[in-house]
């Protein structure tokens, strides 16, 4: 067993995946600490209000980017492999212009919605600032990941700014202070803005000298891809954040806070999925477009090995420690530990499916991905309508898990049919079966 582990560690792909997972887990740990401290620093209803408006702002950020963040991942890698600097400049300028205009519209929309709800102007300004900076980090992280590295892209997006927020929240709690949603939104927006500035500087230094290079556009390719990416992003955001809004609307703010906490904890597996997507987006497109099929499949297999270890260990931690993990947010959260367990099963199933969504989107099959995510959203919403009146917040968790599991199965089937590769951990069983069959053939040949 020790030899197997050492062999895994020595592999470059394993180190890359493990490093990305550690970054995501560290970011998730900081997020957990941030939300846990916030829950202790706020009244239950205030935390529920914050969680709900945070979900609204996250969705607005995705809507305002109109798919440009994924468009950059798709085409920057292709143009870099082919050495097409003029198209690289063109897609960067086009994405910045489109996303800037669309974000202004999204910010006006969220401000209008908050105003109609009767929220104060200070909270509206803080939410708008958070929405704008969050969208900037989302877009910048994709560029930084392709041009600089995963640490600069994901570190500034999810890790470094959370350290500052956690330290401030600790100081507030030690001083026995109380926070309101507007203060927390403002604090997060300022910390994220500092990360965005560092990201912009690193990208400017890493970009090749394109001052004298004329920008060339491939609008006929970019527009349909951007539309599909935009729809997919909105549906993914709805999957991740709309649940809390619905629980808030169908039940009450305090219960929405509980569901938010449970979903953030279950995101230990969503972090794994995000880490796989991050690593896949960094490595797989160049292998795919350079037609290096052998290294492409080898990378997927090594990713599956790391994923299997993380999924098994993560499920054990959640199953045993669910009440204690939810108890970090407060005593009344721990009573809903079955909500966390059910949600974790769904996100673990998704993680075990591997980066099927990333492969479909990054290899030009994003049109296959959108209908699956749309069906997932519809099924989840129907489940909420049927199960929440019957089972309460547990019904919401069951609906989320069932819809996520079905979507994962369908995406994996599509990935195998369209790209010819199996991104899930099942590839390990197939690999062992192939080795066993090959060994049996060799034994038979020797006996003959």
N, C-alpha and C positions, 0 to 999 in steps of 0.2 A: 504493500500500500504506500509506504514511504517513497519507494522508487517511482511509483506511478505519479505521485504528487510532485516529486522533484522534476520528473520529465515534463509534466504540464507547465511548471513554473519556467523552465528553460525555453519554452516556445515563445517566439516573438508575438504571435497572435494572442496567446494566452495572457502574456504580460500586458498587452494592449487592452484586451477586454477587461482584465482584472483591474487595471488602472482606471479605466473608464467607469467600471462598476463602483470602485472605491470612491471616486469623485462624486458619483450620483448618490451613493449611500451616505457620504459625508454631507452632501447638500440636503438629502432627505432628513438626516439626523438633526441638522441645524433648523430645517423647516419645522420638524416635530418640536424641537425645543422652543422655537419662536412662537408657534401656535399654542403650545402648552403654557408658556409663560403669559401669553396674551389672555388665555382663558382664565388664569388665576388673577390677572390684573383687571379683568372686566367682570361686570355682572353677566349672568347667563344670557339674558335677552340681548345685551349689548354685543356679546361675542357672536350670537346668532346673526345679528344685524350685520356685523363686520364680515362674517363668513359669506353671507348672502351677497352683499355688495362687492366683495372680493371676487366671487364667482361671476357676477355680472361684468365687472371690469376686465376679467380675464377673457371672457367671451368677446367683449368689445375690442380688445387688443387683436385677437385673431381675425375678427371680421374686418378691422381696419387695415390689416396687412394684405388683404385680398390675394392670398396665396403666394406672395412674392418671396417669402422666406424659403418655401419649399422649391419654388422655381429656381432660386439661386443655387440650392443644393444640386438640383437636377442638371443645370447647364454649366455652372462653373467648373465642375469636375470634367465634363465632356470637353469644354473648350481648353482647359489646362492640359489635358492629355494630348489634344491635337495641336497645341501651341497656337491657338487662335486668339491672340491678344486683342484684336479689334472687336471681336464678338464678346470677349470678357468685359471690355469697357462698355460696350453697348448694353449688355444685360444688367450691369451694375447701375448705370445711369437711369435706365428705364425703370428698374425696380424701385430705386429711391424716389423718383418723381411720382410714380403711381401710388406707392404706399404712403407718401407724405400727404397727398391730397385726400386719399381715402381715410387716413387716420383722423384728419380734421373733421370729416363728416361723422365718423364713429364717436369722437369726443363730444361733438354737439348733441348727438343722439343720447349718449349716456347722461349728459348734463340735463337734457330736457326730461328724460325719464325720472331722474332723481328729483328734479324740481316739481314735477307733477305729483310725486310721492310726498312732497312737503318737507324734504330734507333741507338742512341749512346750507347757506352758500359756502361756508368753510369746508364742509364735508364734500360738497360738489366739486370745489376746486381741488381738494386733495385727491379725490377719486380720478378726476381728469388728468392730473399730473401723473398719478400712478399708471393709468392706462397708456399714456403717451410714452413714458419711460420704459414700461414693460414691453411695449411693442418694439421700441428701439433696440432693446436688448435681445428680443427674439430674432429680429432681422439681423442685427450685428453678429450674433453668435453663429449664425449659419455661415456668414462670410468669414469670420475669424476662424471657424473650425476648418474651413477649406484652405484658407491662405496662411494661417498662423499655426494653429494646433488646437487640440481638444481642450487643453487646460485654459487657454485664453478664451475660447468660445464658450465652453460650459462653466468654467470657473467664475467668470464675471457675470454670467447669466443667473447662476443659481447658488454659488458658494460664498464668495468673498463678502458680498453686501450683507448676507444674513448674519455673519459674525458680528458686524457692528450693531445690527438690530437686536440680536440676542443680548449683547452687553448692555445696551440701553434698557431693555426690558428687565434685566437682572437688577440694574440700579434702581428702577422704579419699584420693583417688588421689595428690595431691601429697604427702601425708604418708605415702605407701606403706602405707596401711592396707588391711584386708580387711573386707568386709561379709558378714553372714549375712542370709538372707531375713527374719528377724524384725525386724532393725534397719531394713531398707529399707521393710517394711510400716509400721512405726511412724512413720518419717520422712514417708512419703507421707500417712498418715492425719492427722498434725498439720498439714501444709501445706494439705491439702484442707479441713480444719476451719476454717482461717482464711478461705479463699475462701467457704465456706458462710455464715459469719457476715456477711461483706460482702454476700452475695447476699440474705440475710434482711432486712438493714437497708434495702437498696435497694427491695425489694419492698414492705416496710411503708410506705415513703415514697410509693411510686407508686400504691398502692391508693387508690381513691376512698373517701370517708368512708362506710363501710357500718355504722357502729356502731348507728345507729337503723333500719337497713333489715332487715326480717325475712328470714331465709334461706328460699328456696323450693327445693324439690327436684323433679327430674324423674327419679326412680329408675327408672321404666319405660324410659326412654331410656338412662340411664347404665349400668345393669347389663349389658345385652347388648353394648353398645359396649365397655365395660371388659373383658368376657370375651374378645371378639375381639382387642382390643388386647393383652391379656395373653398370649394364645396366640401372637400374632404377635411380640411382644417376646421371648418365651422362644425361639422358633424362630430369630429373628435373632441372639440371643445365642449360641445353639448353633452357628449358622453361623460366628460370629466367634471364639468362644473354645473350643468343644468339640474343635476339631481338635487343639489343643495337648495336651489331656487324652488324646485317643486315641493320638496319637503317643507320648506318655509311657508309656502303658499297653502299646502294641503293640511299641515299640522300647526306648528307654532315656531317662533324664533329659537327657543331653547332646544327643541328637538332637532331643528336644522343645525344647530351648533354641535349636537351629539353626532349626527350623521356626518358632518364635515370632519370632525375629529376621527371617527372610525374610518372614513374614506382616505384621510391623509395617512393613517397608520397602515391601511391595506396597500397603500402605494409603495410599500417596500418592494412589491413585485412589479408595480408600474415603473419604479425606478430602474429595476433590472431591464424591463422592456425598453425604457428610454435610453439606458446605457447601451443596449444592443443596437438601438436605432442610431445613436450617436456614433458608435464605432463603425457600424455598417455604412453610414453616410460618409464617413471619412475614408474607408478603405475599399468597400465593394464597388462603387461606381467606376473607379479607375481600372480595377481588374476586369469588370464587365466590358467597358468600352475598349480596352486593349485586348479583349478576347482571350484572357488568360483563364480558361475554364478550370484547369487543374488547381490553380491557386485559389480560385473563387470557391470551389467546393471544399478544399482543405480548410479555408478560413471559416466557412459555415460549420464544419464538423467540430473544429476546436472551440468555436463559440458555443455550440450545443453542449460540449463537455462542461464548460464553466456554468452554463445556465442550469443544467441538471443538478449540480452540487448546490447552487444558490436556492433553487426552488425547494428542494427537499429540506434543507436546513431552515429556510425561512418559514415553511409551513409548520415545522416543529415548534419554532419560537412562538408563532402566533397562537397555535393550538394550546400551548401550555401557559403562555403569558398574557393572553388577551385581557383578562380583568385588570392585571397590573399595568399594562400599557395604557389602557383607557383611563385608569386611575390617575395617570400623570396629569390629566386635564381637570380632574376634580372628582369627588366621590360620586356624584350623580351620573357621571359618564360610565363608570365601571359596570353599572347594572346592565348596560347594553352590549356586553361582550360578545353575544352571539351575532350581533350585527357586524362586528369586526371580523369574526371567523368566516361568516358567509361571504363578505366582500373579499376577504383574502383568498378564498378558494377561487373566485372568479379571476382576480388579477394574477394569481399563480398559474392558472390555466393559460391565460394570455401570454405570460412570460415563457411558459414551456413551449408555446407555439413558435417562438423565435421571431426574427425580424421579417416575417412574411410581408407585412404592410410596407416596410421600408424597401424591400426588394422589388415589390410590384411598382412602387412609386418611382424608384430611382432607376429602373430599367425601362421606363416608357410605357408601363402597363397601368398607370394611375386610373385610367378609365374603368378598369375592372374593380378597383378598390372602392370607388365612391358608392356604387349601389349597395355594397355589403355594409358599409358604415351607416348609410341611410336606413337600411332595414334594421340594423342594430338599434338605432335611435328610436325608430317607430315601435319596435317590439318592447324596448325598455319603457317608453311612455305608456304603452298599453298596460304593461305589467304594473306600473305605478298606479294607474287609475283603478285597476282591479284589486291589487293586493294591499295597498296602503289603507283603504277603509276597513279591510278585514284583519290585517296583521300589524298595522302601524308601520313604524320605521323598519322593522324586520322585513316586511313585505317589499319595501324599497330595495333593500339589500339583495333579496332573492331575485327580484326582477333584474337588477343590474348584473348579477352573476350569471344567470341563465342566458341573457342576451349576449354577454361578453364571450361566454363559452361557445355559443353557436357561431358568432362572427369569427372567432379564432379558427374553428374547424373549416369554415368556408374559405377563409383567406389562405389557409395552408393548402387546401385542395387546388385553388386557383394558382397559387405560386408554383406548385409542382407541374401543373398543366402548361402554364405560360412560360416558365423559365427552365423547367426540367430539374429543379433542385428542391430538396426537402429542408426547410429552415428549422424544423422543430427538433426537439430532443429525441424524437423517434428515429432520426437518422443514425443515432448511436446503436440502437438495436439492430437496424438494417446492416450497419457496418459490421457488427459482431457476427450476424448471421452469414454475411458474405465471407468473412474470415473463416468461420467454422466450415462452410461449404468448400472453400478452397482447400482447407486443411484435409477434409475428408477425401477430396479428389486426389491430393498428393499421397495420402495414405493408401488409397486404392491402387494408384499407379505403382507405388512401391511394392505392394503385395503381388501385383501382377508380374 
